[in-house]
């Protein structure tokens, strides 16, 4: 059984977490050197606030994703859950105060409390649905949460159109939210950051200092052994999936505040992959049983620093490359985490004909990225990158062949 819980660690911080800190600092330094506008030097506070806000929003539901992964599961629905919970909150406000919402007036504290409660309760309900599908219907977590990934967003759009047509007599796929409460959430970065820190502390306490936390690690390490040892694995799964959905619901409230609108069509789209990426980059193993809260926090910060660096260096159209960057970072992180196991087992990174074929694919991919993002010297840089990558990977292939011989 894998019992790599942080409770038993000799050191309070792991090697991969130290490496992440170094990678964050290196990324910042490289951005300062490459960015022609020198944004980090001219406007350090503005940059810091922007990174802090985006890290907090990503980190809030990344904590939930990490708990599910440590428990040996996966949750693909957090992006749709963000859109769904935000739509629930906006729909409740519209139903209880239609005139105020239409005239962009304050809806009152009671309506706000009802909206927030509705959003959070929706997270608990969806988490319960996931747990039931996985434990009772015996659906694989991938299939169960893939279904809600698609279904929740569609449901949220239908709810949005029904609510607007019922209370405004005009169907709309989004609901504008201008209440002063949401303006406060948007303008004061300390609020989402504080919520993120509090949730991180709560998650750390649960995983490190409670029986439930030990059961989560045991479940992820070996579910059959955990069940035979008397752990109520179904209850542990229920907690993990409810926690993940609830953190995504909380994030949904902040996304509505940031964008002043509940827009289920696009809000939170693809964010589930960012949450999984933050957890994996932070050291969580997709096989389960391994991961820490600190690693997840640093993983979220690292992703946001990288994305911010891309935006500052590329400037126009930087969002086009966000998914590409996240994907590359995840692959590299997982590869390094598995590197010791690959070496110990005697396997090779570029074994056989498949290894020979993939080397030019990787080299051309690296060169293409530089070609599209390097501006004036893109052609030269792309060609050089392709050649250098081809040489490096070819060298690794040759070294592996020599060792094998």
C-alpha positions, 0 to 999 in steps of 0.5 A: 500500500502506498502511504506517502502522506505528508504526516510521516515526512521527516521534512516539512517540505519535499524536493519537488516543492523546493524545485517548484519554488526554484522554477517559479523564481526562474520563470519570473527572472526570465520574464523580467529579462525577456519582457520588452515592457519590463512590467515586473520592474515598472509595475510590480504591484499590479503584476503581483495583484494580478498573479495573486488573484488568478492563483487564488481562483485556480488554487481554490478548486485545485485543492478539491482536485488534489483531494480527489486525485490523492484518493485515487479518483479524478474529477473532470467536471470542475470547469462546468461546476464553476459555470453551474454554481455561478448560474445557480447564484445568478438565477436565485438572485434573478428569481428573488429580485427580478426588478433590481437585477433588471435595473442594476440595483442592489438586491439586498443581503438576504438575496445575496445569502440565498444565492451564495448558499444555493451555489455551495449547496449545488456543489454538495449535491453534484459531489453526492451525485458523483459519489453515487455514480462511482460507488453504487452504479460502479461507473469509472470516475472518468466516465462519471465526471465526464458526463457531468463535464458535458451535462452541467454546462448544458443544464446551466445554459438551459436554466439561465435561458429558462430563468431569464425568459420567466422573470424578464420575458426575454430569453438570454444565455447569460445574466449580468450581475452588478450588485455591490457585493460582487463588486467588492469581491472583484476589487479586493484581491485580498478576499479570494486570496484569504479564502484560498489560504483558509481552504488550503489550511483546512485541507492541510489539517484534514489530510495531515491531522485527521483519521479521514486524511489517513483514510484518503491516502490509504484509499488512493494507495490501495483501495482493496487493502483499505476496504479489507482494513475496515475503512468505509471507502464509499464514505471517503469517496463521498467526502472527496468528490463533495469537497472537489465540487464544493471548492469549484462552486466557491470558485464559481462565485468569484468568477461571476464577481470577476466577470460581472456576469454568469455566462454558462456557455464559456465560464470556466471552460477547460479549467478542470484541466488547469486544476488537475495540472496544478495538482499533478505539477505539485506532486500528486500522483494520478495513481493515487495515494501521493500529494500534498497541499503545499505542492498543490498551492505551489503548482497553482502559483507556478502555472499562473506565473508561467501563463502570465509570463507567456502573456507578457512576452507574446502580448497579442493573442497570448491566450491562444497558447495557454492550453498548449503551455499547460499541456507541456508543463503537465507532461514534463512534470509527470515525466520527471515524477516517473523518471526514477521509476523508469530508470529503476525498472530498466525501461528506456524513454526512447525504446525501439522503433517507437522511440526513434519515430517520436524524436523528430515529432518532439523536435518539430513540435518544439521548433513550431512553438518557437516559430509561432511565438518568437516574433521577428527571429521566429524562423531562425529560432524555430530551426535552431530549436528543432536542430538542438532538440533533435540532437539532444533527444538523439543523444539520449537515445544513443546513451540508452542504447549504449547502456542497454548494450 
